Amino acid sequence: MQAQLKLQEIFPGIYSYGNRILTRNLAPGKKVYGEGLFSISGTEYRNWDPFRSKLCGAMKKGLKKIPINSGANILYLGSAEGTTISHISDIIGENGIAFGVDVSARVMKKFLYLCETRKNLVPILADANSPEGYAEYLEGTKIDLLYQDISQKNQTEIFIKNAVAYLPRNNYALIAIKARSISSEGDTKIIFENARRELEREFEIEQSLNLAPFDREHEMVLCRRK
Ligand SMILES: C[S@@+](CC[C@H](N)C(=O)[O-])C[C@H]1O[C@@H](n2cnc3c(N)ncnc32)[C@H](O)[C@@H]1O
């Protein structure tokens, strides 16, 4: 006899279902990146793939807190085609808003389609190196969480600049650090240590997690602005 799978809320708006992680689909019937859809007790959920999304990989690796609630305002740097931010869109729901910043016009094209079906997503084609470039979009919005996944040599500098510009003190931030964008050689442990030391200028670090096997040579850092 097959065991009945149980849906359990593990963080606000995030559910475990057997060994899967699911979010409730804000746009029922629509997939974003080919993920599986599950109808459970009359509600549709989307499978969140840890090999496609570093935030899901971090959860699988034991991230102790996901500072995203229903109705939250998120600034997401490096939104790309929208894989991870689509799950954030599910979690924050209709009363939240997630600004997705990306410098690539190619990925933004696909993200724009997603923003048409998900009204809580705002696309911003801009370079996150210059946070003042999108000040007009964020005016009057208090950011609850800064999230960054940008593979640039100066990724920690970009993150700090944006926090200083838009993240109120004591609010949470998550950064996915890609070691090999910072340096193509050397021990990744040292690269991560140096990056964390740089972050400590502006943040209190609460947790850092190596994302293997989901993403090699990446670390997710959960921190809070001082
Ligand atoms: C690894 S992908 C992000 C994947 C995405 N976070 C997800 O999980 O769905 C990194 C993205 O950062 C963007 N990027 C790189 N440099 C940037 C910059 N200076 N400003 C804004 N976006 C940038 C790239 O265009 C790319 O789409």
The ligand as an SDF file (V2000), in Angstrom:
LIG
                    3D

 27 29  0  0  0  0  0  0  0  0999 V2000
   22.4230   33.1390  -12.1730 C   0  0  0  0  0  0  0  0  0  0  0  0
   21.3970   34.2400  -13.0250 S   0  0  0  0  0  0  0  0  0  0  0  0
   20.0470   34.4690  -11.9170 C   0  0  0  0  0  0  0  0  0  0  0  0
   19.0850   33.3110  -11.8090 C   0  0  0  0  0  0  0  0  0  0  0  0
   17.8440   33.6990  -11.0160 C   0  0  0  0  0  0  0  0  0  0  0  0
   18.2190   34.3760   -9.7990 N   0  0  0  0  0  0  0  0  0  0  0  0
   16.9490   32.5470  -10.6550 C   0  0  0  0  0  0  0  0  0  0  0  0
   17.2410   31.8260   -9.6930 O   0  0  0  0  0  0  0  0  0  0  0  0
   15.9090   32.3760  -11.2940 O   0  0  0  0  0  0  0  0  0  0  0  0
   22.2400   35.7620  -12.8500 C   0  0  0  0  0  0  0  0  0  0  0  0
   21.5620   36.9520  -13.4940 C   0  0  0  0  0  0  0  0  0  0  0  0
   22.2400   38.1360  -13.0800 O   0  0  0  0  0  0  0  0  0  0  0  0
   22.1590   39.0730  -14.1380 C   0  0  0  0  0  0  0  0  0  0  0  0
   23.1800   40.1200  -13.9160 N   0  0  0  0  0  0  0  0  0  0  0  0
   24.5340   40.0250  -14.0640 C   0  0  0  0  0  0  0  0  0  0  0  0
   25.1190   41.2060  -13.7950 N   0  0  0  0  0  0  0  0  0  0  0  0
   24.1290   42.0770  -13.4530 C   0  0  0  0  0  0  0  0  0  0  0  0
   24.0950   43.4330  -13.0480 C   0  0  0  0  0  0  0  0  0  0  0  0
   25.2130   44.1570  -12.9500 N   0  0  0  0  0  0  0  0  0  0  0  0
   22.8930   44.0150  -12.7880 N   0  0  0  0  0  0  0  0  0  0  0  0
   21.7430   43.2900  -12.8890 C   0  0  0  0  0  0  0  0  0  0  0  0
   21.7160   41.9920  -13.2670 N   0  0  0  0  0  0  0  0  0  0  0  0
   22.8720   41.3850  -13.5350 C   0  0  0  0  0  0  0  0  0  0  0  0
   22.3770   38.2260  -15.3820 C   0  0  0  0  0  0  0  0  0  0  0  0
   21.8860   38.9030  -16.5330 O   0  0  0  0  0  0  0  0  0  0  0  0
   21.6170   36.9530  -15.0220 C   0  0  0  0  0  0  0  0  0  0  0  0
   20.3110   36.9910  -15.5460 O   0  0  0  0  0  0  0  0  0  0  0  0
  1  2  1  0
  2  3  1  0
  2 10  1  0
  3  4  1  0
  4  5  1  0
  5  6  1  0
  5  7  1  0
  7  8  2  0
  7  9  1  0
 10 11  1  0
 11 12  1  0
 11 26  1  0
 12 13  1  0
 13 14  1  0
 13 24  1  0
 14 15  1  0
 14 23  1  0
 15 16  2  0
 16 17  1  0
 17 18  1  0
 17 23  2  0
 18 19  1  0
 18 20  2  0
 20 21  1  0
 21 22  2  0
 22 23  1  0
 24 25  1  0
 24 26  1  0
 26 27  1  0
M  CHG  2   2   1   9  -1
M  END
$$$$
